[in-house]
Amino acid sequence: MDVTLVSEGTYPHSFGGVSVWCDQLVRGLPDYRFHLVSLVGGGSEQPAWQLPGNIASLTSIALWGASPGRGRPRRGAWPRFEPLLWELMDCLLTVHLDGAARRFGEVMRGLFDFAQRQNLSDALRCERSIRLVSSAWPRLRREAAGPVPSMLDVTVALQLLEHSLRPLSYCPARAQVVHCVTNGLAVLPALAAKWTHGTPILLTEHGIYLRERYLGYRRSPYRWPVKVLHLAFLRLLCALAYTESATIAAGNVYNRQWEQHLGADPGIIRTVYNGVDPAEFPAIGGEPDIPTVSWAGRIDPIKDLETLLRAFSMIHRDLPEARLRIFGGTPKGGEGYLERCRRLAAELGIGAAVSFEGRVERIRDAYAAGHVVMLSSISEGFPYTLIEAMTCGKACVATEVGGVSEALGDTGLVVAPRDPAAMAQACLTLLRDPALRQRLGAAARSRALESFTVDRAIGTFGEIYTGLASGRPLLAGPAR
């Protein structure tokens, strides 16, 4: 069976939880041929993973490099494009009106057909498009609140849409199933495959894409009108993905609830938890000599290292000998966030007690480095770092986001996100109580071995692929 696997900013070009999940899936199904479609930044990115032999092809779609293009729009292209652009703006600026979601799907199909024959990027960047949008925007805003968009807002918004819609210019690969491992822009190649070949779509969300975009836009440099327009585009695109998918494999019950709230049919949703290989994460014996908190993951604002550092400053005040060891690579473009965290550690007076150690060769070593493993994220799906640490038998403190509570159950301590005082208190409780650490760690390992193994997850996806390819999608599992 041929499966197209679509990702954005993860496998196989970077490391992290979603990439680990993709690599497990591909290697765990050696009799399937995978065609990778990866949405990347500039297009020069090289694979960070050694790809297994059952990957038949890799297509990188650059969102921010040179535009794909098909030559300049031919004569007569504008009369076809103008009504599509007007309809798109009408959908984005009147998203609360009845029928906007259905119309948005029709517009996306029209833009795909246009992009297969013409240069969609040039059409969106041309002066006529800027004039049309600058005229339509105030007229279509109805009674919406917020500042009136400037000409700069119009230009920036069109640039964002042009970059976002680039996947529509690529010819879709032919396969029996197309599997999106995130919602959002990665759905565009999947929709193209469905429109062209009738390929059924399987959607897996590890974190809720739309929620994370809203969180990310809090610190974006764009003015309010630009944010409103682009978030409306992403909101409608995510909703379209839910309605066009044949099956949605929710990573946890938390995601399932979000997906249903955003319009997904509960009858097509199956909960499939992430899993780890127990052989790679045997129980860790012994602890460091110095009270240590360890953290592992990618250095990214969504992981909220700033709250972690503020919490550790409180821990360090009570336990001056305590140390914080931070393991994980920094994605390209995220170097500024790493430096911000280093500066914050220095400002808090804990610079000498905190070490940023980069990506570790064996992630198990990161968990062994601490008495307590910490997860400080403001958004997660079903985090690998948590279930890996649990499998190693480590006591964990984690923020109550995504599927964290589902993973930990009563085997760890859960605190509210962005609450450094609660985080510090939970860590201090475990650092001061060896018996509690041992009891929670043992319970966490038992829970992980019972429910979160990789064989169980991969077997479920093999069944889903077979059902979709045969035209008989599996019935939804229980909302457990």
Secondary structure as the mmCIF struct_conf table of DSSP 4:
data_model
#
loop_
_struct_conf.conf_type_id
_struct_conf.id
_struct_conf.beg_label_comp_id
_struct_conf.beg_label_asym_id
_struct_conf.beg_label_seq_id
_struct_conf.end_label_comp_id
_struct_conf.end_label_asym_id
_struct_conf.end_label_seq_id
STRN STRN1 ASP A 2 GLU A 8
BEND BEND1 GLY A 9 GLY A 9
TURN_TY1_P TURN_TY1_P1 TYR A 11 HIS A 13
BEND BEND2 SER A 14 SER A 14
BEND BEND3 GLY A 16 GLY A 16
HELX_RH_AL_P HELX_RH_AL_P1 GLY A 17 GLY A 28
TURN_TY1_P TURN_TY1_P2 PRO A 30 ASP A 31
BEND BEND4 TYR A 32 TYR A 32
STRN STRN2 ARG A 33 VAL A 40
BEND BEND5 GLY A 41 GLY A 43
BEND BEND6 ALA A 48 TRP A 49
HELX_LH_PP_P HELX_LH_PP_P1 GLN A 50 PRO A 52
TURN_TY1_P TURN_TY1_P3 GLY A 53 ASN A 54
STRN STRN3 ILE A 55 ALA A 62
BEND BEND7 LEU A 63 ALA A 66
BEND BEND8 GLY A 71 ARG A 72
HELX_LH_PP_P HELX_LH_PP_P2 PRO A 73 ARG A 74
TURN_TY1_P TURN_TY1_P4 ARG A 75 GLY A 76
HELX_RH_AL_P HELX_RH_AL_P2 ALA A 77 LEU A 93
TURN_TY1_P TURN_TY1_P5 VAL A 95 HIS A 96
BEND BEND9 LEU A 97 LEU A 97
TURN_TY1_P TURN_TY1_P6 ASP A 98 GLY A 99
HELX_RH_AL_P HELX_RH_AL_P3 ALA A 100 ALA A 115
TURN_TY1_P TURN_TY1_P7 GLN A 116 ARG A 117
BEND BEND10 GLN A 118 GLN A 118
HELX_RH_AL_P HELX_RH_AL_P4 LEU A 120 ARG A 125
BEND BEND11 CYS A 126 CYS A 126
HELX_RH_AL_P HELX_RH_AL_P5 GLU A 127 LEU A 140
TURN_TY1_P TURN_TY1_P8 ARG A 142 GLU A 143
BEND BEND12 GLY A 146 GLY A 146
HELX_LH_PP_P HELX_LH_PP_P3 PRO A 147 SER A 150
HELX_RH_AL_P HELX_RH_AL_P6 MET A 151 SER A 164
TURN_TY1_P TURN_TY1_P9 LEU A 165 LEU A 165
HELX_RH_3T_P HELX_RH_3T_P1 ARG A 166 SER A 169
BEND BEND13 TYR A 170 TYR A 170
HELX_LH_PP_P HELX_LH_PP_P4 CYS A 171 ARG A 174
BEND BEND14 GLN A 176 GLN A 176
STRN STRN4 VAL A 177 CYS A 180
BEND BEND15 VAL A 181 ASN A 183
HELX_RH_3T_P HELX_RH_3T_P2 GLY A 184 ALA A 186
HELX_RH_AL_P HELX_RH_AL_P7 VAL A 187 HIS A 197
STRN STRN5 ILE A 201 GLU A 205
BEND BEND16 HIS A 206 GLY A 207
HELX_RH_AL_P HELX_RH_AL_P8 TYR A 209 TYR A 217
TURN_TY1_P TURN_TY1_P10 ARG A 218 ARG A 219
BEND BEND17 PRO A 221 TYR A 222
HELX_RH_AL_P HELX_RH_AL_P9 TRP A 224 GLU A 244
BEND BEND18 ALA A 246 ALA A 246
STRN STRN6 THR A 247 ALA A 250
BEND BEND19 GLY A 251 ASN A 252
HELX_RH_AL_P HELX_RH_AL_P10 VAL A 253 HIS A 261
TURN_TY1_P TURN_TY1_P11 LEU A 262 GLY A 263
HELX_RH_3T_P HELX_RH_3T_P3 PRO A 266 ILE A 268
STRN STRN7 ILE A 269 THR A 271
STRN STRN8 VAL A 276 VAL A 276
HELX_RH_3T_P HELX_RH_3T_P4 PRO A 278 GLU A 280
BEND BEND20 PHE A 281 PHE A 281
HELX_LH_PP_P HELX_LH_PP_P5 PRO A 282 GLY A 285
BEND BEND21 ASP A 289 ILE A 290
STRN STRN9 THR A 292 ALA A 296
BEND BEND22 GLY A 297 GLY A 297
HELX_RH_3T_P HELX_RH_3T_P5 PRO A 301 LYS A 303
HELX_RH_AL_P HELX_RH_AL_P11 LEU A 305 ASP A 318
TURN_TY1_P TURN_TY1_P12 PRO A 320 GLU A 321
STRN STRN10 ARG A 323 PHE A 327
TURN_TY1_P TURN_TY1_P13 LYS A 332 GLY A 333
HELX_RH_AL_P HELX_RH_AL_P12 GLU A 335 GLU A 347
TURN_TY1_P TURN_TY1_P14 LEU A 348 GLY A 349
HELX_RH_3T_P HELX_RH_3T_P6 GLY A 351 ALA A 353
STRN STRN11 VAL A 354 PHE A 356
BEND BEND23 GLU A 361 ARG A 362
HELX_RH_AL_P HELX_RH_AL_P13 ILE A 363 ALA A 368
TURN_TY1_P TURN_TY1_P15 ALA A 369 ALA A 369
BEND BEND24 HIS A 371 HIS A 371
STRN STRN12 VAL A 372 LEU A 375
BEND BEND25 ILE A 378 SER A 379
BEND BEND26 GLY A 381 PHE A 382
HELX_RH_AL_P HELX_RH_AL_P14 TYR A 384 THR A 391
TURN_TY1_P TURN_TY1_P16 CYS A 392 GLY A 393
STRN STRN13 ALA A 395 THR A 399
BEND BEND27 GLU A 400 GLU A 400
TURN_TY1_P TURN_TY1_P17 GLY A 402 GLY A 403
HELX_RH_AL_P HELX_RH_AL_P15 VAL A 404 LEU A 408
TURN_TY1_P TURN_TY1_P18 GLY A 409 ASP A 410
BEND BEND28 THR A 411 GLY A 412
STRN STRN14 LEU A 413 VAL A 415
TURN_TY1_P TURN_TY1_P19 PRO A 417 ARG A 418
HELX_RH_AL_P HELX_RH_AL_P16 PRO A 420 LEU A 431
TURN_TY1_P TURN_TY1_P20 ARG A 432 ARG A 432
HELX_RH_AL_P HELX_RH_AL_P17 PRO A 434 SER A 451
STRN STRN15 THR A 453 THR A 453
HELX_RH_AL_P HELX_RH_AL_P18 VAL A 454 ALA A 469
TURN_TY1_P TURN_TY1_P21 SER A 470 GLY A 471
HELX_LH_PP_P HELX_LH_PP_P6 PRO A 473 ALA A 476
#
